[in-house]
């Protein structure tokens, strides 16, 4: 068996790893790299693998840093099946098209300037046609149903509790006459987060590929999340400002809406207007509403009380660009939840541009912000940031609720692997984290009984 690590190696985004076993090449995820624009432009186009040599893709979940470069792979010649859970399949069908649309519009904007400068125009990474072609190759598989995507290869998906449809991938194969099990985590969810069920254990793991995003820290107590959100919202009620929440369209947006719904019905916040300003978020929320098989008992109970988790009286989902623009002229207090989560594209950029210089406003950070993204610069409270090439002073207050993260922290990941049987793991690969974080989490795994722990470099291969 051979493992080659193409993305999320000593960095947080761009998850992509190749498993070569029993004559098959299996790609685990194919995500977009997010970071410095020029670096992202190059990395996302140069996949370092011949798409024609890939037999199939096993996809952990629909977030763009795990799935978003699949249409590029298809555009460049990949024709095989893409296996994922039912909910992930539905989410990817809208995510791929949305990402293609945003890229096309961004390139059109950039090319106007390049043409004026006499430079060659860029092409979008992929088009809506490429996105639809990739979606047609998706094959959905229910949780815990064993399937054989290639000879001598048995696979099961288990609920990862990260976002709707997220999965731990269990791969069982024969190696030198003996049976071995590899687990690929994708992203590891957390226990007791709203809406979703807890992460399911995968037992008797021999080889592990694990995320390490928060492998060096502890989140705030998840039980205080709703009350921290209550505090921030009520601050906006007092200042009559705007609360801007950059949030991933899938997962984080629904989590926040669900908590605001509870706070509203419990009369813990003033009845201020809440706008979800992202067409993708609206479409994703509709998919969340359909896939109740992924919900936990509390969400199901909430629905049985005739209260839909993702709708309440003061909540509005914007329909078009004109409605989005009109939010900038409306007085506060109000809440605007908008994508993208790391502030690298989408409508949230316009809301930040129009609001971060007003000290009455708050920007609420609710998830991980990768290095060199606008979101990281705001989270670090830099005194000025650039948006659409314009330098703006950051006068709005910046708040962070780390307990809203859908990624398990160091102690939650360790607890999960202990439940799986951590001392059974022969070899682990720590991915999807910044260098110092990777080193600390690798040390944690070694200290708790994992025999061999590696931090792969980009394009590094291992024979097992």
ZATOR-306410 format. One record per residue (C-alpha): residue number from 1; z, y, x. Coordinates in pm, 1 decimal. Each point is the difference from the previous one (the first is absolute). Layout:
// residues N
NUM; Z; Y; X
...
//
This chain:
// residues 464
1; 0.0; 0.0; 0.0
2; -88.8; 347.7; 120.5
3; 129.9; 335.0; -123.3
4; -172.2; 330.6; 80.7
5; 151.1; 334.0; -102.6
6; -253.4; 269.3; -85.8
7; 211.5; 258.4; -182.4
8; 361.6; 110.1; -55.4
9; 66.3; -113.6; 357.5
10; 261.0; 240.0; 140.7
11; -84.8; 238.7; -284.1
12; 80.0; 20.4; -369.2
13; -334.2; 0.5; -182.8
14; -324.2; -197.4; 5.1
15; 141.5; -350.1; -55.7
16; -256.4; -263.2; 109.4
17; 57.4; -335.4; 173.5
18; -226.2; -300.5; 58.8
19; 116.5; -360.4; -27.8
20; -242.4; -250.8; 151.3
21; 97.5; -354.1; -91.8
22; -178.0; -329.2; -76.0
23; -339.4; 160.6; 43.1
24; 65.4; 288.4; -242.1
25; 45.5; 371.5; 69.7
26; 245.2; 147.7; -249.6
27; 60.4; 375.6; -7.7
28; 345.4; 105.3; -115.2
29; -41.5; 347.3; -156.7
30; -256.2; 261.6; 95.4
31; 164.7; 339.2; -33.5
32; -93.0; 357.6; 75.4
33; 148.2; 171.0; 305.5
34; 167.8; 328.3; -93.1
35; 85.5; 266.8; 257.0
36; -188.3; 257.8; 206.1
37; -329.8; 63.9; -176.2
38; -228.0; -62.6; 298.3
39; 188.2; -315.1; 103.7
40; -2.8; -131.8; -357.7
41; -371.9; 74.1; -27.7
42; -73.1; -216.9; 305.7
43; 245.4; -282.3; -68.5
44; -101.1; -56.1; -359.4
45; -366.9; -33.6; 91.4
46; 43.7; -222.0; 305.9
47; 152.0; -323.3; -128.3
48; -20.3; -193.7; 332.4
49; -99.1; -313.5; -190.1
50; -332.1; -133.4; -122.9
51; 28.7; -4.6; -381.9
52; -242.0; -292.5; -16.7
53; 247.3; -213.7; 196.7
54; 279.6; 46.4; -256.9
55; 18.4; -280.3; -255.0
56; 249.8; 154.7; -240.4
57; 267.5; 266.3; -46.4
58; 357.5; -56.8; -115.3
59; 124.1; 334.2; -130.9
60; 372.2; 77.4; -24.5
61; -17.3; 303.5; -231.4
62; -203.0; 297.8; -115.0
63; 135.7; 286.4; 211.0
64; -283.2; 162.3; 194.2
65; 152.0; -69.6; 341.7
66; -30.5; -370.5; -87.0
67; -311.6; -18.1; -218.1
68; -194.0; 324.1; 37.9
69; -248.3; -105.5; 268.2
70; -123.4; -312.2; -180.3
71; -304.1; 186.1; -143.0
72; -92.6; 100.1; 358.7
73; 11.3; -366.7; 96.6
74; -222.1; -86.5; -297.4
75; -237.4; 285.4; 83.6
76; -31.2; -140.6; 353.0
77; -79.5; -353.7; -113.8
78; 308.6; -186.6; -123.1
79; -99.7; -219.6; -295.8
80; 300.0; -232.5; -38.1
81; 271.9; -14.2; -266.5
82; 302.9; 230.7; -7.6
83; 309.1; -178.2; -131.0
84; 296.3; 188.5; -147.8
85; 229.7; -0.1; -303.3
86; -117.7; 95.6; -349.5
87; 165.9; 342.5; 3.2
88; -125.6; 78.7; 351.4
89; -352.8; -84.1; -113.9
90; 22.8; 247.8; -289.3
91; 145.6; 271.4; 223.0
92; -260.1; -47.7; 274.4
93; -285.2; 41.0; -246.1
94; 114.6; 356.5; -71.7
95; 130.6; 73.2; 351.5
96; -329.2; -82.9; 172.5
97; -199.5; 227.7; -231.1
98; 251.1; 284.0; 30.6
99; 2.7; -20.3; 378.2
100; -381.1; -2.0; 11.1
101; -14.7; 304.7; -228.4
102; 250.2; 196.2; 211.4
103; -182.6; -85.7; 322.7
104; -335.0; 102.1; -146.8
105; 138.1; 335.6; -115.2
106; 180.5; 60.6; 332.4
107; -317.0; -72.7; 196.7
108; -203.3; 231.5; -225.6
109; 250.3; 278.9; 74.5
110; -6.3; -62.9; 377.0
111; -377.8; -34.1; 12.9
112; -56.3; 347.3; -146.4
113; 170.0; 142.5; 308.0
114; -171.8; -242.1; 241.9
115; -344.7; 80.5; -134.1
116; 69.0; 374.1; 38.9
117; 97.6; -73.3; 361.7
118; -318.4; -199.7; 58.9
119; 189.1; -330.4; 35.2
120; -98.4; -336.7; -141.4
121; 167.0; -74.8; -334.5
122; 255.8; -279.0; -34.7
123; -31.6; -295.4; -235.2
124; 294.6; -108.3; -214.2
125; 180.8; -310.3; 118.7
126; -125.8; -172.1; -314.5
127; -138.5; 90.1; -340.1
128; 93.6; -90.7; -356.2
129; -277.6; -261.5; 8.6
130; 164.5; -160.4; 305.3
131; 336.5; 13.1; -177.5
132; -139.5; -177.3; -307.7
133; -165.1; -263.4; 217.9
134; 332.5; -68.9; 173.4
135; 181.8; -20.9; -335.2
136; -249.8; -262.0; -116.5
137; 109.5; -226.4; 287.3
138; 365.9; -2.4; -109.8
139; 146.9; -330.0; -121.2
140; 337.2; 33.6; -173.1
141; 267.9; -267.2; 34.7
142; 333.0; -10.6; -189.6
143; 328.1; 3.5; 190.3
144; 120.7; -339.4; 125.9
145; -328.3; -178.4; -79.6
146; -117.0; -197.0; 301.2
147; -369.0; 27.7; 86.1
148; -223.7; -113.9; 286.8
149; -232.6; 282.8; 105.1
150; -128.0; -200.2; 300.1
151; 15.5; -354.3; 134.2
152; 350.0; -115.3; 97.0
153; 150.2; 332.5; -105.1
154; 247.5; 31.6; -288.2
155; 114.5; 341.9; -117.5
156; 256.3; 137.8; -245.9
157; 90.5; 355.1; -94.9
158; 366.0; 88.6; -64.8
159; 128.4; 323.2; -154.2
160; 77.0; 251.7; 277.6
161; 169.0; 253.1; -231.5
162; -173.1; 291.1; 176.1
163; -251.0; 124.7; -258.3
164; -160.1; -159.4; -304.1
165; -178.1; -316.9; 111.2
166; 123.0; 13.6; 360.5
167; 24.4; -340.8; 161.1
168; 143.7; -191.5; 289.3
169; -274.2; -235.5; 118.1
170; 100.0; -356.9; 88.6
171; -264.9; -188.8; 198.3
172; 44.4; -373.1; 70.3
173; -232.7; -169.6; 248.5
174; -24.8; -295.7; 235.8
175; 39.7; 78.5; 369.1
176; -37.0; -281.1; 256.8
177; 82.6; -257.7; -264.0
178; 311.8; 172.3; -135.5
179; 40.3; 228.6; -301.5
180; 91.8; 362.0; 67.1
181; 77.3; 297.5; -223.4
182; -90.1; 363.4; 69.3
183; 140.3; 281.5; -209.8
184; -164.5; 342.4; -14.7
185; 228.8; 253.3; -163.7
186; -239.7; 285.2; -67.0
187; 274.7; 246.0; -95.9
188; 350.0; -119.0; -87.5
189; 148.3; 142.5; -317.8
190; 362.5; 65.4; -82.7
191; 251.1; -159.4; -230.1
192; 91.9; 180.7; -321.2
193; -268.4; 268.0; 6.7
194; -112.8; 104.3; -349.7
195; -278.0; -179.9; -187.9
196; -77.0; -282.2; 245.6
197; 163.7; -334.5; 62.8
198; 184.7; -67.7; 325.3
199; -187.3; -142.2; 302.1
200; -36.3; -378.0; -17.6
201; 110.4; -211.8; 297.9
202; -250.9; -205.8; 197.0
203; 174.0; -294.7; 162.0
204; -57.6; -196.1; 323.7
205; -214.0; 260.5; 176.3
206; -139.4; -101.9; 342.3
207; -206.6; 309.9; 77.4
208; 71.3; 346.3; -140.2
209; -204.2; 321.9; -10.4
210; 236.6; 267.1; -127.2
211; -9.1; 368.2; -72.5
212; 262.9; 208.6; 181.2
213; -43.6; 347.2; -150.1
214; 370.6; 71.5; -45.1
215; 123.1; -258.0; 250.4
216; 234.6; 241.7; 177.2
217; 183.0; 169.7; -286.4
218; 194.6; -34.7; -320.8
219; -114.5; 158.0; -327.1
220; 227.5; 197.9; -225.1
221; 180.4; -208.8; -261.0
222; -259.7; -89.9; -261.7
223; 265.7; 37.8; -271.1
224; 13.5; 375.8; 65.5
225; -375.6; 53.7; -25.5
226; -6.9; 116.3; -360.1
227; 286.7; 243.2; 55.3
228; -159.2; 146.8; 312.9
229; -316.0; 55.1; -201.1
230; 211.0; 157.1; -275.8
231; 150.9; 242.8; 253.4
232; -341.7; 110.2; 131.2
233; -147.0; 41.3; -349.1
234; 294.3; 207.2; -117.5
235; -37.2; 223.8; 305.8
236; -355.2; 75.9; -113.4
237; 130.6; 68.9; -349.6
238; 225.0; 268.5; 151.1
239; -256.7; 158.9; 234.1
240; -276.8; -25.3; -261.9
241; -223.6; -122.8; 277.0
242; -231.4; -296.3; 38.0
243; 94.2; -340.8; 130.7
244; -299.5; -147.5; 186.3
245; 25.2; -374.6; 58.0
246; -274.0; -150.7; 219.1
247; -5.1; -363.1; -111.1
248; -218.1; -304.0; 41.0
249; -194.5; -54.8; -319.7
250; 106.4; -362.3; -5.9
251; 368.7; -82.3; 2.8
252; 175.9; 321.9; 88.3
253; -142.2; 203.4; -288.3
254; 102.9; -261.0; -257.8
255; 345.2; -34.1; 160.1
256; 62.5; 375.9; -24.3
257; -135.1; 27.9; -355.0
258; 225.2; -287.6; -108.1
259; 310.6; 168.8; 147.2
260; -90.5; 338.9; -149.8
261; -47.1; -172.2; -335.6
262; 352.8; -140.1; 21.2
263; 147.8; 335.2; 107.1
264; -180.8; 175.3; -285.3
265; 124.3; -242.8; -265.7
266; 352.8; 13.3; 144.9
267; -19.7; 384.1; -18.6
268; 92.1; 31.7; 366.6
269; -284.7; 241.8; 78.3
270; -138.4; 299.9; -182.6
271; -307.4; -80.8; -213.1
272; -246.2; 145.3; 250.2
273; -370.1; -94.8; -1.4
274; -102.6; -283.6; 234.0
275; -363.7; -34.0; 105.1
276; -152.6; -306.4; 164.4
277; -301.4; 166.8; 156.6
278; -215.6; -279.1; 134.2
279; -271.4; -188.0; -188.3
280; 75.3; -305.7; 211.1
281; 371.2; 19.4; -83.9
282; -84.2; 10.0; -370.3
283; -226.8; -302.2; 28.3
284; 253.3; -187.5; 213.0
285; 277.2; 73.5; -248.4
286; -212.0; -154.1; -275.3
287; -29.3; -314.5; 214.0
288; 376.4; 1.0; 60.5
289; 45.5; 12.4; -377.8
290; -224.4; -305.6; -50.2
291; 149.6; -225.8; 265.7
292; 341.6; -53.8; -154.4
293; 13.1; -344.0; 167.2
294; 95.5; 191.3; 317.2
295; 282.8; 199.0; -161.4
296; 368.1; -64.7; 49.0
297; 245.3; -57.3; -286.7
298; 111.5; 365.0; -16.5
299; -354.1; 130.7; -44.5
300; -69.6; -259.9; -268.9
301; 324.3; 93.4; -175.1
302; -95.1; 370.2; 15.7
303; -329.5; -82.1; -169.9
304; 175.5; -205.6; -270.9
305; 202.5; 310.7; -86.2
306; -332.4; 156.8; -104.9
307; -6.8; 224.2; 307.6
308; -309.1; -41.4; 215.1
309; 99.9; 21.0; 367.8
310; -286.6; 229.8; 94.2
311; -6.6; 243.0; -293.4
312; 246.3; 254.8; -136.5
313; -17.1; 323.0; -194.3
314; -37.9; 252.7; 284.5
315; -227.2; -217.4; 216.5
316; -371.6; 75.3; 24.7
317; -279.1; -175.1; 188.8
318; -267.9; 253.2; 95.5
319; -348.7; -89.6; -113.1
320; -230.6; 205.3; 218.4
321; -27.0; 243.8; 288.6
322; 27.2; 307.9; -222.9
323; 336.4; -118.6; -132.7
324; 110.8; -60.4; 357.5
325; -97.9; 351.9; 105.1
326; 178.5; 151.1; -300.0
327; 334.6; -132.7; 128.4
328; -10.3; 257.5; 279.9
329; 10.4; 286.2; -252.1
330; 281.1; -144.0; -211.3
331; 356.1; 123.8; 52.3
332; 282.1; -235.0; 99.3
333; 209.8; -190.1; -37.2
334; -228.1; -301.7; 15.1
335; -57.6; -320.3; 192.9
336; -339.3; -93.7; 145.7
337; -45.1; -356.5; 126.1
338; -327.5; -29.4; 184.0
339; -183.8; -212.3; 257.1
340; -51.6; -70.7; 281.0
341; 339.2; -124.5; 112.7
342; -38.9; 117.0; 360.7
343; -166.2; 330.0; -103.6
344; -324.7; -86.8; 175.1
345; -237.4; 38.8; -295.2
346; -15.3; 52.6; -373.0
347; 137.8; 258.4; -240.8
348; 343.7; 20.4; 161.2
349; -157.8; 204.7; 281.1
350; -88.6; 275.9; -247.2
351; 350.2; -1.2; -150.5
352; 158.4; 19.2; 344.6
353; -233.8; 279.6; 103.7
354; 94.1; 201.2; -309.4
355; 374.3; -63.7; 10.3
356; 148.2; -61.6; 345.1
357; 33.6; 370.0; 81.8
358; 228.7; 61.1; -300.2
359; 369.8; -55.6; 77.6
360; 77.2; -77.4; -366.8
361; -198.2; -322.6; 29.8
362; 90.1; -342.4; 139.1
363; -215.6; -262.7; 168.4
364; 162.8; -338.9; -52.8
365; -77.0; -269.6; 257.2
366; 31.5; -342.7; -160.6
367; -163.7; -236.1; 248.3
368; -106.5; -67.5; 356.1
369; -217.4; 264.0; 164.4
370; -209.0; -131.2; 290.3
371; -23.7; 188.4; 328.4
372; -240.2; 297.4; 6.9
373; -41.0; 14.5; -378.1
374; 62.7; 321.7; -191.9
375; 279.3; -181.8; -181.9
376; 180.4; -69.3; 329.1
377; -30.3; 364.0; 104.1
378; 154.4; 112.8; -328.8
379; 270.6; -268.5; 19.0
380; 81.3; 123.2; 351.8
381; 30.8; 351.7; -149.2
382; -246.0; 163.1; 235.3
383; 2.8; 374.5; -54.9
384; -374.4; 9.8; -67.1
385; -267.0; -253.6; -92.4
386; -376.8; 1.9; -40.9
387; -157.0; -83.2; -335.1
388; -378.2; 23.7; -39.2
389; -7.7; 177.5; 336.6
390; 238.4; 275.2; -111.9
391; 337.1; 46.0; 171.6
392; 281.0; 29.9; -251.8
393; 372.0; 68.1; 42.3
394; 226.8; -274.4; -129.5
395; 253.6; 199.4; -204.4
396; 52.0; -251.4; -279.6
397; 306.2; -220.1; 38.2
398; -70.8; -352.7; 122.2
399; 213.4; -281.7; -141.7
400; -19.6; -373.3; 69.4
401; 122.5; -299.6; -197.8
402; -48.8; -297.2; 231.1
403; 143.0; -238.2; -260.0
404; -323.0; 47.2; -196.5
405; -184.0; -188.0; 273.0
406; -161.8; -324.9; -113.0
407; 35.5; -142.0; 353.3
408; 307.3; -202.6; 91.3
409; 210.9; 147.6; 280.0
410; 126.9; -186.2; 307.3
411; 297.1; -155.8; -176.5
412; -193.8; -89.6; -314.9
413; -273.0; -169.0; 206.1
414; 257.8; -190.3; 202.2
415; 179.4; -110.8; -317.4
416; -331.7; -117.9; -143.4
417; -91.9; -205.4; 308.2
418; 349.1; -148.6; 14.9
419; -51.4; -118.2; -357.3
420; -335.7; -150.3; 104.6
421; 163.5; -182.2; 293.4
422; -45.4; 229.7; 298.6
423; 94.3; -259.2; 264.0
424; -289.5; -220.7; -107.7
425; -250.8; 266.1; 111.2
426; -158.4; -97.7; 331.4
427; -214.9; 307.3; 62.8
428; -3.0; 343.7; -161.2
429; -240.1; 291.9; 38.8
430; 133.7; 347.4; -80.4
431; -268.0; 225.9; -145.0
432; -35.1; 313.6; -208.7
433; 248.2; 228.2; 175.7
434; 32.4; 266.2; 265.7
435; 63.7; -129.3; 352.8
436; 372.8; 70.3; 25.6
437; 61.0; -139.5; -348.5
438; -194.4; -316.6; 84.3
439; 205.8; -57.1; 311.8
440; 327.1; 37.7; -187.2
441; -99.2; -231.5; -283.3
442; -137.8; -257.5; 244.5
443; 340.2; 5.9; 170.6
444; 169.0; -50.3; -337.2
445; -209.8; -310.5; -67.8
446; 74.7; -142.2; 346.6
447; 371.7; 65.9; -39.7
448; -2.4; -191.9; -327.7
449; -168.4; -315.2; 119.4
450; -378.3; 46.0; 9.1
451; -114.7; -181.6; 313.3
452; -306.1; 204.4; 96.6
453; -65.9; 358.3; -110.7
454; -311.6; 199.0; 93.2
455; -113.6; 358.5; -50.2
456; -380.0; -34.0; 17.5
457; -219.1; 263.8; 155.0
458; -317.2; 103.2; -183.4
459; -268.3; -273.2; 26.6
460; 243.3; -242.1; 168.1
461; -41.4; -371.2; -76.8
462; 252.5; -283.2; 8.3
463; -64.5; -374.3; 14.3
464; 266.5; -197.0; -185.0
//
